[in-house]
């Protein structure tokens, strides 16, 4: 029996840790700082649990206390599911530094169950020991089972639970499982555990009712393999028109007008400059589909051209079809893959490459920012081709470090690189910026008979950029450090 208990509690630890990354992401992002905080807090909590569990087991070596420990961990897991959103919402109002915010959030939400579950193995070892001669074997077996359980929990959560169920449902499931394990450990007098189980099931049913209430109002919360997505209807502040938004990690990733196909976000309109820098282009690659706002626009505006879209998350494509009017088109091919892996493997050549993978400052895929990635883009372009890269950054000052590093990186590969600001000519303002990299030495014109293009071209950044940041490489790309400056 103890072996089963240790195995299941080990699985619960890693399930809580992996789900924890999704719990924190909408409020503090999913950067290396968040993962570092979460892993560090869980490891520290387990260590504290090992220490205190050993001391407590010497004082109270009975199954009742073991059951109480596991029961308490289950109750706290249910409390995480109930309180995570409002607690994190208020926390980020008080703590603006992402490093401290992620540490404090991980401590408050995940340290208590980590400590409690860490106490299980030493407690089980104490109860299991029958002869001192078997001490090493007994302890080794129990800790091995705990680790195997953690491995099982890791794969179960990462490969099945998170892609298949919402994070709240998973936390309630973990809570209920731990309460049931406490039944097993105690073996009798189940009154309090039964009451807790009823409360947890009732809370879970209430959450499901809340989700259905959201769905009836055009809202949806979905956990994909890569993110926690929120879809909701809103009013666009610029135009006053109704829009539907897709949010990741607390940031708006994409939007569409409910009653027109006009692009909502100004920066996406700058992708049309592809037709200025590469007139009469026939093919394009877009890295990052999201809600497929620009691909839908592209298919309408450039009827002569093919488009391949690389989107890492298949669920996003499904959501785009369900909520954002994405339709099949013979000129549109969709590939579900990491953008960098696609670039590494593809043998296709394109006239244009759009990179819209940096849609949030909370988590930038560093593998697409490096010199090696820029070289792959260069190789995938036809002669005279153009790459357009959306970057969220300032241009000058500390908050412009990422832009300057990225500009310098692309400049090391492409013969010509130009920068266009979208919102403001103020260099220290964080905004969407468009890098335009040309695979030609022929200088382009910055005037166009198209008045819309002239408006975009007039926003070219003419001041010389400081060369104070390194070229980003696969070996060294301090993207997370740059992200810190933007938050």
C-alpha positions in Angstrom: 0.0 0.0 0.0 2.8 2.4 0.9 4.4 1.8 -2.5 1.2 2.9 -4.3 0.9 6.0 -2.0 4.5 7.1 -2.7 4.1 6.5 -6.4 0.9 8.5 -6.7 2.2 11.4 -4.6 5.3 11.6 -6.7 3.1 11.8 -9.8 1.0 14.6 -8.1 4.2 16.7 -7.5 5.1 16.9 -11.1 1.6 17.3 -12.3 1.2 20.3 -10.0 4.6 21.7 -11.2 3.7 21.5 -14.9 0.2 22.8 -14.5 1.7 25.5 -12.3 3.5 27.0 -15.4 0.1 27.4 -17.0 -1.4 28.9 -13.9 1.3 31.6 -13.7 1.6 32.3 -17.5 -1.4 34.6 -17.9 0.0 36.9 -15.2 3.8 36.7 -15.2 4.5 35.1 -18.5 6.3 31.9 -19.4 9.9 33.1 -19.6 13.0 31.4 -18.2 12.6 33.5 -15.1 9.1 32.0 -14.4 10.3 28.5 -15.0 13.4 29.1 -12.8 11.2 30.4 -10.0 8.7 27.5 -10.3 11.3 24.8 -10.4 13.4 26.4 -7.6 10.4 26.8 -5.3 9.2 23.2 -5.9 12.7 21.8 -5.3 13.1 23.9 -2.2 9.7 22.9 -0.9 10.4 19.2 -1.5 13.7 19.5 0.4 11.9 21.2 3.3 9.3 18.5 3.2 11.9 15.7 3.3 13.5 17.3 6.3 10.4 18.0 8.3 8.7 14.7 7.2 11.6 12.8 8.7 11.4 14.6 12.0 7.6 14.3 12.2 7.6 10.6 11.4 10.0 10.0 14.3 7.5 11.8 16.6 4.2 10.4 15.2 5.0 7.2 13.3 1.4 6.3 12.3 -0.8 6.1 9.3 -3.2 8.8 10.6 -0.6 11.5 10.3 0.5 10.3 6.9 -3.2 10.5 5.8 -3.5 14.0 7.2 -0.5 15.2 5.3 -1.8 13.8 2.0 -5.3 15.1 2.7 -3.9 18.6 3.4 -2.1 18.5 0.1 -5.3 17.6 -1.7 -7.2 20.4 0.0 -4.5 22.9 -0.9 -4.6 21.8 -4.5 -8.3 22.5 -4.6 -7.7 25.9 -3.0 -5.2 26.7 -5.9 -7.9 25.9 -8.4 -10.4 28.2 -6.5 -8.2 31.2 -5.8 -5.5 31.3 -8.5 -7.0 33.9 -10.7 -7.9 36.6 -8.1 -4.8 36.0 -6.1 -2.5 36.4 -9.1 -4.5 39.3 -10.4 -3.9 41.3 -7.2 -0.3 40.1 -6.8 0.8 41.6 -10.1 -0.7 44.9 -9.1 1.6 45.0 -6.0 4.8 43.3 -7.5 5.7 44.6 -11.0 9.1 43.0 -11.3 8.6 39.7 -13.1 11.3 37.9 -11.2 10.0 38.7 -7.7 6.4 38.3 -8.9 7.0 34.8 -10.2 8.9 33.8 -7.1 6.2 35.1 -4.7 3.4 33.6 -6.8 5.2 30.2 -6.8 5.8 30.4 -3.1 2.2 31.2 -2.2 0.5 28.8 -4.6 2.9 25.8 -4.9 5.2 25.8 -1.9 2.7 24.4 0.6 1.6 21.3 -1.5 5.3 20.8 -2.4 6.3 20.7 1.3 3.4 18.4 2.2 4.0 16.0 -0.7 7.8 16.1 0.1 6.9 14.8 3.6 5.3 11.6 2.2 8.4 9.6 1.2 10.3 9.9 4.5 7.1 9.2 6.4 6.4 6.1 4.3 10.0 5.0 4.9 9.5 5.2 8.6 6.3 3.2 8.5 7.8 0.6 6.2 10.8 -0.2 8.2 10.6 -3.5 10.0 14.2 -4.4 10.4 17.3 -2.2 10.5 19.1 -4.5 8.2 16.7 -3.6 5.4 17.0 0.1 5.9 18.9 0.9 2.8 16.8 -1.3 0.5 13.5 -0.1 1.9 14.4 3.6 1.7 15.9 3.2 -1.8 12.8 1.4 -3.1 10.4 4.0 -1.8 12.4 7.0 -3.1 12.8 5.2 -6.5 9.0 4.7 -6.6 8.5 8.3 -5.8 10.8 9.3 -8.6 9.1 6.9 -11.0 5.8 8.4 -10.0 7.2 11.9 -10.8 8.3 10.7 -14.2 4.9 9.2 -14.9 3.2 12.4 -13.7 5.5 14.5 -16.0 4.6 12.5 -19.1 0.9 12.2 -18.1 0.5 15.9 -17.5 2.6 17.1 -20.5 1.4 14.6 -23.1 -2.2 14.1 -22.1 -3.7 16.1 -19.2 -2.7 19.6 -20.2 -3.6 19.3 -23.9 -6.8 17.5 -23.1 -8.2 19.3 -20.0 -8.3 22.8 -18.5 -5.8 23.7 -15.8 -8.6 24.2 -13.2 -10.0 20.7 -14.0 -6.6 19.2 -13.6 -6.0 20.8 -10.3 -9.4 19.6 -9.0 -8.5 16.2 -10.3 -5.2 16.2 -8.4 -7.0 17.4 -5.3 -9.6 14.6 -5.5 -6.9 12.0 -6.2 -4.9 13.1 -3.2 -8.0 13.0 -0.9 -8.7 9.4 -2.2 -5.0 8.5 -1.5 -5.5 9.8 2.0 -8.5 7.4 2.3 -6.1 4.6 1.4 -3.5 5.7 3.9 -6.0 6.1 6.8 -8.1 3.1 6.1 -11.0 4.0 8.4 -13.0 7.0 9.8 -13.4 8.6 6.4 -15.9 11.3 7.6 -13.7 14.4 7.1 -12.1 13.1 3.9 -15.5 12.2 2.4 -16.7 15.7 3.2 -13.7 17.2 1.5 -14.2 15.0 -1.5 -17.8 16.2 -1.8 -16.7 19.9 -1.5 -14.1 19.4 -4.2 -16.5 17.7 -6.6 -19.1 20.4 -6.0 -16.5 23.1 -6.7 -15.4 21.4 -9.9 -19.1 21.2 -11.0 -19.4 24.9 -10.2 -16.4 25.6 -12.3 -17.9 23.6 -15.2 -21.1 25.6 -14.9 -19.0 28.8 -15.0 -17.3 27.6 -18.2 -20.6 26.9 -19.8 -21.8 30.4 -18.7 -18.8 31.9 -20.4 -19.4 29.9 -23.6 -23.0 31.2 -23.8 -21.6 34.7 -23.8 -19.1 34.1 -26.6 -16.2 33.6 -24.3 -14.0 30.5 -24.2 -11.0 29.3 -22.1 -8.9 26.7 -23.8 -5.6 25.0 -22.8 -3.5 24.0 -25.8 -0.2 22.2 -25.8 1.6 25.5 -25.5 -0.5 28.1 -23.8 -3.7 29.0 -21.9 -5.9 30.8 -24.4 -8.8 33.1 -23.7 -11.2 34.1 -26.5 -13.7 36.9 -25.9 -15.7 39.6 -27.6 -14.8 43.2 -26.9 -15.0 46.8 -28.2 -12.0 48.2 -30.1 -10.9 51.4 -28.4 -9.6 52.9 -31.6 -12.7 52.4 -33.8 -15.5 51.6 -31.4 -16.3 48.5 -33.4 -17.0 45.1 -31.9 -14.0 42.7 -32.0 -13.2 39.2 -31.0 -9.8 38.8 -29.2 -7.4 35.9 -28.6 -5.3 36.3 -25.5 -2.3 34.4 -24.3 -0.5 35.0 -21.0 -2.5 38.1 -20.3 -1.7 39.7 -23.7 -3.8 40.1 -26.7 -2.3 38.0 -29.5 -4.8 38.5 -32.2 -8.2 40.1 -33.0 -10.7 40.4 -35.7 -13.7 42.7 -36.3 -16.9 40.8 -36.0 -18.5 42.5 -39.0 -15.6 43.1 -41.4 -12.4 41.6 -42.5 -10.3 44.8 -41.9 -7.1 44.2 -40.0 -7.4 45.3 -36.3 -3.8 45.7 -35.4 -1.8 48.5 -37.2 1.5 46.6 -37.3 -0.1 43.8 -39.4 -0.8 46.2 -42.2 2.9 46.9 -42.6 3.3 43.3 -43.9 1.7 44.6 -47.1 5.0 46.4 -47.8 6.1 43.0 -49.2 4.4 44.1 -52.4 6.5 47.3 -52.4 9.9 45.7 -51.8 9.2 42.6 -53.9 6.6 43.6 -56.6 4.5 40.8 -58.2 5.7 38.2 -55.7 4.2 34.8 -56.1 4.9 33.0 -52.8 5.3 33.7 -49.1 5.9 32.0 -45.8 4.4 33.2 -42.6 5.9 32.0 -39.3 3.2 32.3 -36.6 -0.4 31.8 -37.6 -2.2 32.7 -34.3 -5.8 33.5 -35.2 -4.8 33.8 -38.9 -5.7 37.4 -39.2 -3.1 38.4 -41.7 -3.2 35.1 -43.7 -7.0 35.8 -44.3 -6.1 39.4 -45.4 -3.3 38.2 -47.6 -5.4 35.7 -49.5 -7.8 38.6 -50.3 -5.3 41.3 -51.2 -2.8 39.1 -53.1 -4.9 36.8 -55.2 -1.9 35.9 -57.4 0.2 34.5 -54.5 0.5 31.3 -52.5 1.0 31.3 -48.8 2.5 28.8 -46.4 1.8 29.3 -42.7 3.8 27.6 -40.0 2.0 27.5 -36.7 3.4 25.5 -33.8 0.1 24.9 -32.1 -2.5 22.8 -34.0 -5.2 23.8 -31.5 -4.8 27.5 -32.6 -5.6 26.5 -36.1 -8.7 24.7 -34.9 -9.7 27.8 -32.8 -9.1 30.0 -35.8 -11.5 27.9 -37.8 -14.1 27.9 -35.0 -13.9 31.5 -33.8 -12.0 33.6 -36.4 -13.5 32.7 -39.8 -10.5 30.8 -41.1 -11.6 28.9 -44.3 -9.8 26.4 -46.5 -8.2 27.9 -49.6 -6.2 26.1 -52.4 -3.6 28.9 -52.1 -3.1 28.3 -48.3 -1.0 25.5 -46.9 -0.7 25.1 -43.1 2.2 23.3 -41.4 2.1 22.6 -37.6 5.7 22.8 -36.6 8.2 25.0 -34.7 9.2 27.8 -37.1 12.9 27.2 -36.7 12.6 23.5 -37.3 10.5 24.2 -40.4 13.2 26.6 -41.7 15.9 24.0 -41.0 14.1 21.2 -42.9 12.3 23.0 -45.7 13.7 23.1 -49.2 11.1 25.5 -50.5 12.0 29.0 -51.8 9.8 32.0 -51.1 9.7 35.5 -52.4 8.6 36.8 -49.0 8.9 35.6 -45.4 6.8 37.1 -42.6 7.8 36.5 -39.0 5.0 37.1 -36.6 6.2 34.8 -33.8 7.2 37.6 -31.4 3.6 38.5 -30.6 4.2 38.9 -26.8 6.9 40.3 -24.7 6.2 37.6 -22.1 7.8 34.8 -24.1 9.8 35.3 -27.3 11.0 32.1 -29.1 14.7 32.8 -28.9 15.5 30.2 -31.5 14.0 32.5 -34.2 16.0 35.5 -33.1 19.5 34.3 -33.8 22.0 34.7 -36.6 21.5 31.0 -37.5 17.7 31.6 -37.9 18.3 34.7 -39.9 20.7 32.7 -42.2 18.0 30.1 -42.7 15.5 32.8 -43.7 18.0 34.2 -46.1 18.5 30.7 -47.7 14.8 30.2 -48.0 14.3 33.4 -49.9 14.5 33.8 -53.7 16.9 36.3 -55.2 15.7 39.8 -54.3 13.3 38.4 -51.7 12.3 40.2 -48.5 11.8 39.2 -44.9 9.5 41.3 -42.6 9.9 40.7 -38.9 7.6 42.1 -36.2 9.5 43.1 -33.1 8.0 44.5 -29.9 10.6 46.9 -28.4 11.7 50.4 -28.0 14.5 51.6 -30.4 16.6 53.6 -28.1 17.5 53.3 -24.4 17.5 50.2 -22.2 14.1 49.1 -23.5 15.5 49.1 -27.1 18.2 46.5 -26.4 16.3 43.7 -28.0 15.6 45.7 -31.2 19.2 46.7 -31.5 20.4 43.2 -31.0 17.9 41.8 -33.5 18.7 44.5 -36.1 22.5 43.8 -35.7 21.8 40.1 -36.1 19.9 40.4 -39.3 22.3 43.0 -40.6 25.1 40.4 -40.2 23.3 38.1 -42.8 21.3 40.4 -45.1 22.8 43.0 -47.4 20.2 45.6 -46.4 18.1 46.0 -43.3 15.6 48.8 -42.6 13.5 49.7 -39.6 9.9 51.1 -39.5 8.1 52.3 -36.4 4.3 51.7 -36.2 3.0 54.0 -33.5 5.5 56.7 -32.6 8.8 58.3 -33.7 9.7 58.5 -30.1 12.7 56.2 -29.8 12.2 55.2 -26.2 8.6 54.1 -26.6 7.9 50.4 -26.6 5.8 49.5 -29.6 5.5 47.2 -32.6 8.4 47.7 -35.0 8.9 46.2 -38.5 12.3 45.0 -39.5 12.6 44.7 -43.3 15.6 42.6 -44.5 16.3 42.5 -48.3 18.2 39.7 -50.1 19.6 42.2 -52.6 22.3 44.9 -52.8 20.1 47.1 -55.0 18.8 50.0 -52.8 15.0 50.2 -52.8 12.8 53.2 -53.3 11.0 54.7 -50.3 8.3 56.3 -52.4 5.3 54.6 -53.9 2.3 55.4 -56.1 0.3 53.6 -53.4 -0.7 56.2 -50.8 -1.2 53.6 -48.1 2.4 52.3 -48.7 3.7 55.9 -48.6 2.2 56.3 -45.2 4.1 53.2 -43.9 7.3 54.1 -45.7 7.3 57.6 -44.2 7.8 55.9 -40.8 11.2 54.7 -41.6 13.7 55.1 -38.8 16.5 57.3 -40.2 18.7 57.8 -37.1 21.7 55.5 -36.9 21.2 52.8 -34.3 23.7 52.2 -31.6 25.8 49.1 -32.1 26.0 48.3 -28.3 24.3 44.9 -28.3 25.8 41.5 -29.4 24.8 39.6 -32.5 22.4 36.9 -31.2 23.5 33.3 -31.8 22.2 29.9 -30.9 25.1 29.8 -28.4 24.3 33.1 -26.7 20.9 34.9 -27.1 20.0 36.7 -23.8 16.5 37.3 -25.0 15.0 36.8 -21.5 17.2 39.6 -20.2 15.8 41.9 -22.9 12.3 40.8 -22.1 12.8 41.9 -18.5 13.5 45.4 -19.6 10.2 45.5 -21.5 8.0 44.5 -18.6 
